[in-house]
Amino acid sequence: MKTLQSIILICVITLSGYNFRTNAQNVKQSPSSAFDFLKKDIRKQMEAHNLHGLSVAVFEDYKVIWTHEWGIKAADSSDKLDKNTAFSTASTSKAIVAMLCGILEEKGMIDLNSPITNYLQRWSLPKSNFTKEKQINWLHLLSHTAGTTQGGFADFYEGDNIPTIIQSLKGELLPRYNKEIGFIFEPETNWEYSGGGYVIIQLALEDHFKKPLADLVKEHVFLPLGLQNTTMKQPNESGFLRNVAKVHNSNGEIIKTGLPITPQVAPSGMWSTPSDLSVIAIEVQNALRNKNNTVISNTVAKRITDIVTLKTVGGWSAGWNRSYGIANQDWFAHGGSNTGVGGEFMATMSGGNGIAILANGDKPNRIPVMNFLRNEIIALRSWNLPIDRALVKKTPQKLITAIQGPYLDFLYSAQGINRIFEEEGKLFISSPSFEHLLGSKKNQMFYVGDNTFKIDQYPNYVQFNLDHTYKLKEIVIFRDKLKKNRVIIKNEEVRNHKTQLINAFSEYEINVAIREYKKIKKEAPNLNFEGILNQFGYLFYMQNNMTKAIEVLEFNCKEYPESFNTYDSLGEIYELTGKIQKSIENYKKAAELNTSEDYKERVQRKIMDLKNGL
């Protein structure tokens, strides 16, 4: 029941598995003929991964060039998906809420630079030392730089006790949280993905305009764009869509009613189709070039896509993920991932290209298929841009010597290791993020002078500053020549005992990794080993390495048998992998160790739900 959002965020919001076809196949054909072979290939991929339904839309030069659907809406029906079948889009909602806020600001109805507390009526921001010097405004919340907690939320279904948004903010009736939303850093000083921050935005909008968010976004975004199959209404509300896909667990079974109810509408309550998402993306693209846009102005488009921070994920704006370097292009994008459903859409900042994909299966079922489809589309349409070789210089040997070796991931701050190494006279970097995002075990680093590299398929420049003895002092991440929003990472932050620990569990089989763990524990007893092992379990789950995920979390329970959280996490992984009886056993053990009556009650509800599903 511990949230996966903060642990697997990078796996969800970034892309993977990029491959190329031959030059002959890369020659552009008409969309219908170019994509014909994919119809059969995707069916095979879906069968291999037990995925019931998948829908895609591809746009190029500011227009949709291809849509297609595979499979069925639900495991208990033979009804096939069609172009108008909507899916729960999960966190993709955030990007649309940011767009709504930009439109409302331009109309003079709100001010995104104003303190959010000026718009709140039914609830007040908790007092915090982190917010004494600077008040939280709309842009802080939209860009995840406010420092708010509550990463993401569990779905609810008909028959559940569904919290109001005020109860959500207070941590009431929430499976993942039992205390009020709070703050963990000063505004603008860091980045932390926060669905709770968007719940605050939802409350501010509804308090200020005296109407539900679903009605506001319909009035200002969906209707003006002509979107017939997109809504923020929920399945338990009047006006919900009829043509929808249901959600499924990793075994391909419908989860409860199959229709998740999301009271936290702003962070994850939208339902839509790839075709409608494409309309939204193309509108933003047109607005960015100030041509053929009808709903969003050039000012609003820039407002919501301009990079606010490069911290942690390598690029985020007011609502949009700007961390993609896929095909060596610049993208604005957003993904969404809830239990049993998810997808993403990505669009180039210029040129009018992009993809929207939605699927009604759990992460292990849908992600490999979505990756395969996306990568084939990018290759087929020849969207990849080469690195400008005129800028590339010979890398000084002293620099190569200084920077080689393992680091904690500094590219995307994922749980894993970046490794820099020389091979056949070229310098490469490996990263679990790149392997997951791009399907590549190594990406070439191109030296452009001043100790700075451009990495293939990565959007930012990386500068390695050395001291007078040619030892690495710090790493600087920046996007443009002015180094706006640059991030400075000290050497000791990414080369330490934790680096050794993660390297051991990433590179070695479990018994060898445990031996290394015990050595490191003696050398650095103050590390949060329980938390690190817990993160490993979820990381291996996302890598579809279920055996190692369970091995690590079982070892964590043995190491920390008095911690309820270790059993809670193991129970969740067993649940996600379909081992329900073992899941129940571990949830019971977690409840025995936790003295909170609220937690015990939530565990009992979870166990009842699991038993009813057996």
Disulfide bonds with the S-S distance in Angstrom:
none
